[in-house]
Amino acid sequence: MPRRILVTSALPYTNGQVHLGHLLEHIQTDIWVRFQRMRGHPVVYVCADDTHGTATMLRAEKEGVTAEVLIEQMRVDHIRDFQGFLVNHDNYYSTHSPENEARAALIYNRAMAGGHIFTEQVQQLYDPVKALFLADRFVKGTCPKCGARDQYGDNCENCGATYAATDLIEPRSVLSGSPPVLRSSEHYFFNLATFTRVIRDWLPAGTQPEVANKMKEWLDAGLKAWDISRDAPYFGFRIPGTEDKYFYVWLDAPIGYMASLENWLTNRNDFTFDEFWKADADTEVHHFIGKDIINFHCLFWPALLTSANYRKPTRVHVHGFVTVDGTKMSKSRGTFVDGSTYLKFLRPEYLRYYYAAKLNGSVDDIDINLDDFVQRVNSDLVGKLVNIASRCAGFITKQFDGQLANELAEPALHAEFAAASERIAVCFDADDTAKAVREIMALADKANQYVANAAPWTLAKDPARRDDVQRVCTQGLNLFRQMLVWVRPILPRIAAEAEAFLNIPALTWADATTPLLGSRINAYVPLLTRLERPTIDAMIEASRAPGEGESAVSTTTPSTPVAKRTKEPAVTAAPSTPASISIDDFQKISLKVAKVLTAKAVEGADKLLELRLDVGDHERTVFSGIKTAYNPEALIGRFVVVVANLAPRKMRFGVSEGMVLAAGPGGGDIFLIAPDSGAVPGMDVM
């Protein structure tokens, strides 16, 4: 039975551009939404800019515009960047909206009527230089729990503790740098402790176990009342019945999910607001957030909803932070990359796939290792996935006028792949796209091995095997189509381009179980090209903060830790003082078995042979300086060892995509390194 689902991503703050951290969450959410839709479930995906607070007010003043003008400019930028990464929100709205103001007032009034709101005089930090009360994020000091320095006034990034800004040790104003003073002010509080049992009962099914356990620690320690008001001047919604009190941004921000849905529902009749938000709703509400805001979504939000007689979220999906090359994103190192900068250099599919390959449903941090990023894109997407289509399509279009066979060469293999579809679906539903990707790529290896073993290029030489060529290539394209189903949530644009090539409508999840036979396909157009490390380096350099010139060793290391090559890529005698590398660097080298398909001398080169190699899941060209020792014809069919993750090198004769291993003093004494007997193309040597 179809599930009716409302999905949200956490609201990006209006004060900054979309960056790789935001994109982790929105890509994760978009993948989950696309998967659910492929399964036949009606899904609404909404989001909005988080607009309120002192920071917005101060930035607008600095830029000489109204806050309303500023937030609309930023909203347009955010929509542009998210769409650039193929994130398809049904509605991307703003928390500064009439719907949100009305809904926030309604929820507040219901909480007040239920006796869950009270007022109290509090001592609050005030900046005498700027003449305003300081929001938590405009106060820094030493954490009162762990002693970490330079922490904000609401929570500690080091130990995760939450506290009042007045608890900070040696606080200072971020705005003026001066020590703030205490002033008394009346504040409004939500009595969170009243809902301890409600939260405790909701947690086990409401989020991941590690998040629930963290929330239980706070529940066991006793929940404190939640300050939901801020003093003027403040950019936000005025609290009903007051003149100079405003809702704290974190009260109306999650209500922005509801307001964005309400705005999207204008002039629609396929969904209703109440079917998602009434207390006894049988639909689903899923929030995707980062682990830094679990207290708001797993404590305050379910309690506030309950107080207003709304339903609690079905599940809060929590992910970790993003690091680059093992460290926190840095503007000085160029690793704090805005979405718009990324898109000037790289295709969005690269990042979507890399995040999918890393997300495992836990709150572990996600590290973008830049060398690994290049390797995964080239190995998985280019070398495995699209390679299947490129190896088979030409035979169908050139020899059979685009007509697929009426039967598969091996129906059992198609059925074996189809049986994996539900296992992969379980992974997607549980946010474990990393496991799904591993299974998909294992099947891609199997599909490529099938094509390599069937060798349609050999069959095509025998006119009597013509029908076999058609069946084999139809089989290969159907294996590709099955994998296309499973990667469609991750790579929607590539999937759409492949659907056009296969001449089929948009794929659904069920299509993985039924073959495509007897129909006509269109000419194959390359779906993806290899990613080169210099492009990554250029993006990093473009992201470096102006005036920052510190060395970025971790982001400029060559993609392969092999000593610099000579003009011709044959391994010759070692120099008298060999360069030293660590065992960790040596272990990064990928050595694979390859079979020589063709070999020929390179015109104009004394030592080079051009080798076409079968590396199991794809073919590649390597130029090797072994001509003085080997007759090209004698190499055809021979197995060799190739450095598979060496960055391609452009030579005047063409591009060399690796290095064939050989040893010896040179001349006629060069000896190819041979793999063990029984080796097959693509097998790892180490």
C-alpha atoms as one frame of an Amber mdcrd trajectory, in Angstrom:
protein
   0.000   0.000   0.000   1.429   3.430  -0.894   2.786   5.517   1.966   1.948
   9.247   1.896   5.103  11.007   3.068   6.147  14.559   3.941   9.915  15.068
   3.883  12.033  18.044   4.960  15.689  19.019   5.098  16.954  21.337   7.821
  16.561  24.988   6.880  19.782  26.667   5.656  20.396  29.952   7.389  19.841
  32.954   5.155  23.150  34.532   6.140  25.448  32.360   4.015  25.807  30.555
   0.712  25.088  26.865   0.184  28.266  24.840   0.759  29.344  21.201   0.789
  27.957  20.714   4.306  24.453  21.824   3.311  24.693  19.698   0.202  25.343
  16.491   2.137  21.972  16.815   3.814  19.963  17.984   0.818  21.490  15.367
  -1.475  20.804  12.659   1.114  17.210  13.816   1.422  16.726  14.118  -2.332
  18.046  10.576  -2.884  15.618   9.221  -0.268  12.691  11.137  -1.792  13.480
   9.986  -5.329  13.772   6.391  -4.129  10.381   6.521  -2.384   8.757   7.947
  -5.500  10.270   5.206  -7.645   8.636   2.741  -5.244   5.267   4.338  -5.966
   4.827   6.359  -2.762   3.384   9.919  -2.982   5.976  12.234  -1.434   6.061
  15.982  -0.774   9.523  17.467  -0.200   9.584  20.971   1.299  12.209  23.255
   2.741  12.789  26.957   3.379  15.417  29.497   4.323  15.817  30.100   8.054
  15.656  33.888   8.071  15.158  35.315  11.558  17.590  36.515  14.161  20.026
  39.254  15.006  22.552  38.115  12.387  20.129  38.819   9.543  19.255  42.221
  10.974  22.895  43.248  11.367  23.960  42.055   7.923  21.070  43.899   6.266
  22.096  47.092   8.086  25.694  46.626   6.962  24.675  46.146   3.320  22.244
  49.054   3.401  19.151  47.031   2.478  16.073  45.882   4.327  16.134  42.444
   5.883  13.325  41.417   3.522  15.394  42.333   0.452  18.431  40.496   1.815
  16.626  37.247   2.596  14.891  37.125  -0.783  18.222  37.601  -2.574  19.704
  34.748  -0.556  16.681  32.508  -1.146  17.081  32.903  -4.905  20.790  32.016
  -4.602  20.020  28.959  -2.482  17.369  27.683  -4.897  19.801  28.115  -7.808
  22.531  26.121  -6.068  20.287  23.311  -4.879  18.806  22.936  -8.339  22.342
  22.882  -9.734  22.936  19.749  -7.664  19.668  18.227  -8.941  17.964  18.599
  -5.555  14.275  18.772  -6.392  12.301  20.479  -3.603   8.574  20.661  -4.260
   8.594  23.984  -2.435  11.509  26.068  -1.185  10.042  28.857   0.905  11.010
  31.281   3.681  10.362  31.303   7.416   9.590  35.016   7.080   6.164  34.374
   5.589   2.547  35.074   6.507   1.862  31.346   6.750   4.684  30.873   9.233
   3.706  33.898  11.312   0.118  32.679  11.586   1.104  29.070  12.353   3.674
  30.139  14.968   1.080  32.329  16.692  -1.434  29.458  16.649   1.018  26.981
  18.176   2.093  29.512  20.794  -1.501  30.319  21.752  -2.361  26.623  22.084
   0.684  26.061  24.276  -0.286  29.102  26.358  -3.872  27.850  26.709  -2.555
  24.469  27.814  -0.538  26.047  30.604   2.840  25.279  29.016   4.091  28.883
  28.744   5.244  31.041  31.652   7.259  34.252  32.087  10.201  34.967  34.288
  12.713  37.751  34.862  16.141  36.697  33.614  19.591  38.128  33.695  20.615
  38.569  30.053  23.861  39.557  28.405  23.773  43.019  26.859  26.320  44.695
  24.599  26.643  48.292  25.797  28.584  49.261  22.661  26.001  47.956  20.161
  23.081  48.773  22.506  21.277  45.450  22.162  20.709  42.206  23.984  22.964
  39.478  22.633  21.580  36.373  21.022  23.420  33.223  22.050  25.360  33.047
  18.799  26.754  36.531  19.372  28.452  35.565  22.605  31.640  33.536  22.837
  33.625  32.309  25.787  34.902  29.210  27.552  32.576  26.210  27.860  31.473
  25.794  31.492  31.391  21.985  31.110  34.647  21.003  29.383  36.696  24.211
  29.383  36.976  24.475  25.600  37.736  28.046  24.569  36.008  30.172  21.934
  32.597  28.453  22.175  29.251  30.032  21.341  26.661  30.958  23.939  24.191
  28.119  23.387  26.195  24.931  22.909  29.737  23.628  22.852  31.077  22.221
  19.583  33.728  20.307  21.540  31.645  18.329  24.065  28.093  18.904  22.786
  26.851  20.438  26.036  24.017  22.971  25.983  23.860  25.865  28.424  22.745
  29.457  28.857  24.995  32.184  27.471  25.325  33.544  30.986  27.037  30.294
  32.005  29.994  30.962  29.693  33.308  31.698  31.381  34.844  35.057  30.375
  32.177  35.853  27.764  32.666  38.510  25.111  30.453  40.047  22.459  31.155
  38.764  18.953  29.813  42.062  17.595  31.996  44.519  19.444  34.555  42.371
  21.245  33.652  44.014  24.548  32.659  42.114  27.699  28.846  42.067  27.897
  26.974  43.223  30.997  23.979  41.644  32.693  20.573  43.263  32.443  17.256
  42.004  33.675  14.470  41.304  31.184  11.170  39.437  31.173  11.314  36.304
  29.038   8.802  33.688  27.906   9.494  30.015  28.570   8.097  26.736  27.298
   7.847  24.150  30.093   9.717  21.358  28.320   9.939  19.041  31.357   6.162
  18.493  31.190   6.722  16.432  28.044   9.509  14.177  29.335   7.368  11.029
  29.110   6.083  11.986  25.642   9.636  12.424  24.341  10.928   9.281  26.038
   8.156   7.161  24.478   8.687   8.668  21.015  12.475   8.349  20.854  13.034
   4.604  20.172  11.210   4.665  16.829  11.747   8.358  16.179  15.475   8.424
  15.384  18.678   6.350  15.282  19.671   4.464  18.461  22.791   6.566  19.047
  20.750   9.776  18.842  18.037   8.358  21.117  20.690   7.388  23.665  22.099
  10.925  23.637  18.626  12.372  24.155  18.013   9.955  27.060  21.090  11.344
  28.797  19.482  14.787  28.747  16.125  13.370  29.802  17.729  11.546  32.721
  19.487  14.739  33.792  16.153  16.592  33.822  14.878  18.931  31.118  14.971
  22.660  31.726  12.385  25.161  30.546  13.109  26.481  27.062  13.514  30.234
  26.583  11.422  31.039  23.487  11.650  34.855  23.485  14.123  37.547  22.471
  14.118  41.278  23.130  13.868  44.064  20.575  15.590  45.017  18.359  15.224
  41.656  16.636  14.286  40.488  13.133  11.465  38.008  13.575   7.833  37.594
  14.612   6.457  39.551  17.548   4.996  37.352  20.287   1.200  37.819  20.408
   0.120  40.245  23.142   3.542  41.896  23.512   5.161  45.057  22.154   8.892
  44.327  22.311   9.207  40.537  22.579   9.949  38.288  19.610   9.915  34.556
  19.060  13.350  33.011  19.358  14.364  31.884  15.867  14.375  28.221  16.898
  10.687  28.359  17.782   9.448  29.446  14.363  12.178  27.730  12.286  10.789
  24.167  12.465   7.276  25.561  12.141   8.621  26.730   8.779   8.309  23.109
   7.617   4.569  23.345   8.187   4.361  26.800   6.590   6.245  25.688   3.481
   3.803  22.803   3.061   0.874  25.161   3.609   2.205  27.520   0.942   2.728
  24.645  -1.517  -0.841  23.455  -0.931  -2.274  26.737  -2.211  -4.637  25.901
  -5.079  -3.906  22.144  -4.783  -6.289  19.384  -3.784  -4.146  16.214  -3.907
  -2.850  16.649  -0.353  -4.178  18.408   2.727  -2.388  20.020   5.649  -4.270
  18.033   8.267  -3.567  14.662   6.704   0.105  15.202   7.565  -0.084  17.179
  10.804  -3.216  16.250  12.748  -2.497  14.342  15.946  -3.810  10.994  14.673
  -2.462  11.279  11.103  -1.667   7.951   9.447   0.765   9.561   7.010   4.505
   9.989   7.613   6.691  13.012   8.386  10.464  12.642   7.994  13.066  15.272
   8.915  16.689  15.070   7.706  19.110  17.034   9.889  22.721  17.275  11.071
  23.776  16.046  14.492  24.414  19.590  15.732  20.664  20.340  15.966  19.306
  17.109  17.442  18.180  18.851  20.639  15.811  21.116  18.717  14.359  18.319
  16.589  14.293  15.470  19.111  13.387  17.360  22.313  11.801  20.764  21.707
  10.024  20.035  18.434   8.070  16.885  19.419   7.134  18.550  22.718   5.960
  21.768  21.031   3.919  19.796  18.493   2.285  17.759  21.238   1.385  20.884
  23.201  -0.411  22.260  20.115  -2.245  18.962  19.403  -0.201  18.112  16.297
   1.485  14.810  15.482   5.140  14.085  16.190   7.614  13.285  13.389   7.669
   9.708  12.159  11.447   9.797  12.098  14.304  12.258  12.411  17.186  11.100
  10.162  20.494  12.413  11.549  23.816  12.601   9.706  27.310  13.700  10.706
  29.496  16.612   9.698  31.563  16.984   6.510  35.353  17.100   6.558  37.765
  17.362   3.637  40.943  15.275   3.599  40.397  14.471   7.262  40.121  18.017
   8.587  37.433  20.609   9.146  36.490  22.578   6.024  38.770  25.596   5.788
  38.601  28.764   3.722  42.339  29.262   4.037  43.034  25.792   2.641  40.339
  26.198   0.003  38.336  23.228   1.299  35.336  25.303   2.381  33.711  24.974
  -1.027  30.510  26.788  -1.951  28.070  24.961  -4.173  28.303  27.608  -6.885
  32.106  27.281  -6.989  31.942  23.493  -7.213  29.546  23.672 -10.163  31.970
  25.836 -12.133  34.405  22.918 -12.201  32.607  19.629 -11.619  29.406  17.789
 -12.479  26.898  17.489  -9.626  26.667  13.705 -10.153  30.225  13.282  -8.835
  29.336  14.697  -5.418  25.919  13.008  -5.301  27.541   9.632  -5.917  30.396
  10.203  -3.469  28.040  11.174  -0.659  25.794   8.200  -1.442  28.819   5.905
  -1.261  29.659   7.277   2.209  26.275   7.636   3.947  25.513   4.583   6.059
  22.568   5.654   8.207  24.739   6.593  11.199  25.818   9.961  12.604  29.462
   9.357  11.664  31.193  12.266   9.963  31.643  12.085   6.190  35.158  12.761
   4.913  35.718  13.889   1.345  39.120  12.449   0.568  39.937  14.200  -2.679
  42.084  11.425  -4.139  39.446   8.863  -3.221  36.808  11.155  -4.748  38.574
  11.046  -8.127  39.211   7.311  -7.902  35.598   6.403  -7.040  34.157   8.495
  -9.834  36.507   7.075 -12.438  36.457   3.482 -11.228  32.781   3.098 -10.328
  30.863   5.445 -12.593  33.074   5.569 -15.676  34.963   2.277 -15.464  32.075
   0.115 -14.262  28.608   1.573 -14.720  28.573   3.443 -18.026  31.275   1.158
 -19.429  28.683  -1.633 -19.741  26.498   0.445 -22.035  29.417   1.730 -24.101
  30.728  -1.822 -24.680  27.381  -3.172 -25.925  25.481  -0.334 -27.583  27.652
   0.030 -30.672  27.033  -3.538 -31.795  23.256  -3.110 -31.511  23.128   0.205
 -33.376  25.663  -0.618 -36.082  24.851  -4.249 -36.810  21.161  -4.481 -35.895
  19.869  -0.985 -36.652  19.259  -0.394 -32.935  17.025  -3.439 -32.544  17.358
  -5.429 -29.321  17.020  -9.205 -29.423  13.733 -10.867 -28.480  15.458 -12.976
 -25.857  18.358 -12.745 -23.444  21.521 -14.798 -23.808  21.362 -15.763 -20.105
  17.923 -15.203 -18.503  19.176 -16.686 -15.221  21.735 -13.896 -14.876  19.012
 -11.259 -15.287  16.942 -13.059 -12.639  19.944 -13.138 -10.303  20.305  -9.361
 -10.633  16.551  -8.863 -10.174  16.687 -10.787  -6.892  19.021  -8.123  -5.502
  16.486  -5.339  -6.040  14.666  -5.726  -2.719  17.901  -5.992  -0.750  19.045
  -2.732  -2.311  15.653  -1.134  -1.577  15.984  -1.983   2.124  19.339  -0.159
   2.175  17.906   2.966   0.533  14.957   3.064   2.920  17.291   2.816   5.923
  19.590   5.638   4.649  22.380   3.086   4.135  23.170   4.102   0.580  26.800
   3.102   1.162  25.736  -0.536   1.436  23.435  -0.154  -1.565  26.293   1.288
  -3.648  28.606  -1.568  -2.643  26.072  -4.127  -3.826  25.329  -2.229  -7.042
  29.029  -1.949  -7.897  29.607  -5.628  -7.130  26.886  -6.409  -9.658  28.465
  -3.938 -12.084  31.705  -5.930 -11.800  29.743  -9.088 -12.560  28.037  -7.467
 -15.553  31.351  -6.283 -16.974  32.855  -9.711 -16.430  29.926 -11.241 -18.311
  30.533  -8.943 -21.284  34.277  -9.626 -21.165  33.736 -13.389 -21.122  31.061
 -13.300 -23.831  33.352 -11.058 -25.941  30.877  -9.781 -28.537  33.793  -8.177
 -30.400  35.114 -11.690 -31.037  31.704 -13.160 -31.855  31.141 -10.369 -34.389
  34.022 -11.686 -36.494  32.057 -14.883 -37.192  28.959 -14.318 -39.404  27.463
 -17.534 -38.027  27.411 -15.995 -34.518  25.462 -12.897 -35.528  22.406 -13.807
 -33.425  24.645 -14.494 -30.449  26.105 -10.984 -30.717  22.611  -9.479 -30.572
  21.563 -11.621 -27.594  24.780 -11.003 -25.665  24.617  -7.229 -26.162  20.904
  -7.202 -25.332  21.815  -9.043 -22.123  24.530  -6.502 -21.319  22.234  -3.533
 -21.917  19.573  -5.123 -19.728  22.068  -5.576 -16.899  22.957  -1.909 -17.364
  19.252  -1.007 -17.277  18.793  -2.891 -13.997  21.654  -0.977 -12.407  20.234
   2.217 -13.860  17.074   1.598 -11.821  19.065   1.367  -8.616  21.287   4.389
  -9.222  18.461   6.568 -10.544  17.803   8.225  -7.142  21.509   9.082  -6.922
  22.174  10.021 -10.564  18.872  11.341 -11.918  20.315  13.279 -14.853  22.517
  10.435 -16.064  19.526   8.110 -15.676  17.366  10.430 -17.783  20.049  10.586
 -20.492  20.377   6.796 -20.445  16.590   6.404 -20.658  16.661   8.555 -23.788
  19.414   6.344 -25.225  17.423   3.181 -24.373  14.272   4.853 -25.739  12.242
   4.086 -22.611  10.057   6.106 -20.193  11.280   7.066 -16.717  12.229   3.923
 -14.825  10.387   2.698 -11.747  11.795   0.317  -9.145   9.729  -2.560 -10.535
  11.478  -2.263 -13.906  14.546  -3.998 -12.466  12.680  -7.306 -12.574  11.471
  -7.255 -16.201  13.813  -7.264 -19.233  13.686  -4.886 -22.176  13.373  -6.980
 -25.353  12.633  -6.489 -29.015  12.542  -2.701 -28.886  14.713  -0.172 -30.696
  17.364   1.911 -28.932  18.982   5.158 -30.029  22.650   5.769 -30.750  24.781
   5.759 -27.627  26.232   9.083 -26.516  28.906   8.954 -23.753  27.153   9.514
 -20.430  30.136  10.483 -18.310  33.810  11.300 -18.709  36.756  10.651 -16.427
  37.515  13.139 -13.686  41.031  14.558 -13.554  42.781  15.636 -10.358  43.941
  19.015 -11.772  40.268  20.008 -12.044  39.856  19.323  -8.320  42.950  21.361
  -7.554  41.622  24.279  -9.594  38.352  24.181  -7.628  40.245  24.176  -4.329
  42.362  27.130  -5.440  39.236  29.045  -6.490  37.741  28.395  -3.034  40.746
  29.687  -1.131  39.924  32.809   0.829  41.419  36.004  -0.715  44.800  36.803
   0.732  45.200  33.349   2.226  48.347  31.743   0.925  49.066  28.887   3.300
  50.119  25.606   1.759  47.369  23.069   1.263  49.460  19.901   1.255  46.495
  17.589   1.812  44.638  18.873  -1.233  47.459  19.128  -3.751  49.052  15.716
  -3.347  49.261  13.907  -6.706  46.486  11.392  -7.205  48.954   8.498  -7.141
  51.952   8.343  -4.778  54.318   6.975  -7.436  57.658   8.588  -8.191  57.523
  11.075 -11.079  57.501   9.311 -14.434  59.991   9.791 -17.250  58.816  10.734
 -20.732  58.073   7.114 -21.575  56.218   5.142 -18.897  58.316   1.971 -18.766
  59.880   0.949 -15.451  63.643   0.847 -15.953  66.585   0.452 -13.620  66.212
   2.182 -10.290  68.246   5.331  -9.680  71.207   5.077  -7.383  69.290   6.873
  -4.629  65.643   5.837  -4.925  62.930   8.176  -3.657  61.381   6.985  -0.394
  57.661   6.625   0.226  55.845   5.372   3.312  54.122   1.994   3.464  50.826
   3.910   3.673  51.607   5.593   0.351  52.638   2.290  -1.205  49.344   0.697
  -0.151  47.434   3.345  -2.099  48.726   1.913  -5.381  46.124  -0.205  -7.183
  47.680  -3.029  -9.198  45.364  -5.045 -11.440  45.664  -7.852 -13.937  45.075
  -6.787 -17.552  44.932  -8.654 -20.835  46.581  -7.180 -23.940  43.919  -6.896
 -26.652  46.012  -5.042 -29.233  49.603  -3.845 -29.440  51.289  -1.679 -32.015
  54.367   0.464 -32.412  53.941   4.204 -32.016  54.988   6.086 -35.112  57.698
   8.619 -34.311  58.715   7.000 -31.020  61.768   4.746 -30.684  60.682   2.834
 -27.589  56.904   3.136 -27.253  54.224   0.552 -27.871  50.538   1.450 -27.728
  48.693  -1.259 -25.781  44.917  -1.684 -25.571  44.166  -3.483 -22.305  41.158
  -5.331 -20.935  41.094  -4.519 -17.204  37.986  -6.582 -16.483  35.335  -3.917
 -16.123  36.608  -1.659 -18.893  39.280  -1.180 -21.535  42.046   1.397 -21.480
  45.056   2.516 -23.521  48.580   2.501 -22.090  51.783   3.666 -23.791  54.736
   1.562 -22.616  58.435   1.941 -23.396  59.091  -1.760 -24.052  59.439  -1.758
 -27.850  63.139  -2.681 -27.735  62.343  -5.907 -25.882  58.975  -7.049 -27.228
  57.419  -7.723 -30.617  53.921  -6.124 -30.550  52.191  -9.132 -32.145  53.635
 -11.469 -29.515  52.013  -9.462 -26.720  48.416  -9.907 -27.910  46.567 -12.161
 -25.481  49.284 -11.880 -22.831  48.427 -11.024 -19.213  50.270  -8.125 -17.588
  50.086  -6.078 -14.388  48.975  -2.459 -14.649  49.022   0.418 -12.153  45.280
   1.083 -12.359  44.939   4.293 -10.349  47.684   6.320 -11.980  46.366   9.650
 -13.237  46.047   9.704 -17.057  48.971  11.432 -18.759  48.597  13.382 -21.969
  51.434  12.620 -24.389  51.969  13.893 -27.921  50.894  10.454 -29.198  47.686
  10.341 -27.095  46.609   9.791 -23.493  48.206   6.993 -21.466  45.811   5.616
 -18.837  48.157   3.762 -16.533  51.503   2.017 -16.393  52.418  -1.565 -17.308
  54.878  -3.006 -14.793  58.241  -4.138 -16.124  61.794  -4.284 -14.818  65.330
  -4.490 -16.148  68.306  -2.335 -17.147  66.786  -1.341 -20.499  67.411  -2.083
 -24.152  66.548  -5.698 -24.882  66.618  -6.556 -21.179  63.151  -5.390 -20.129
  60.896  -7.976 -18.557  57.139  -7.606 -18.114  55.821  -8.523 -14.687  53.474
 -11.480 -15.191  50.583 -12.317 -12.833  50.086 -15.766 -11.342  48.494 -18.485
 -13.455  44.690 -18.458 -13.257  44.518 -14.664 -13.110  41.691 -12.904 -14.959
  41.405  -9.282 -16.154  40.472  -6.908 -13.351  41.818  -9.109 -10.557  43.592
  -7.144  -7.811  47.280  -7.937  -7.473  47.507  -6.084  -4.196
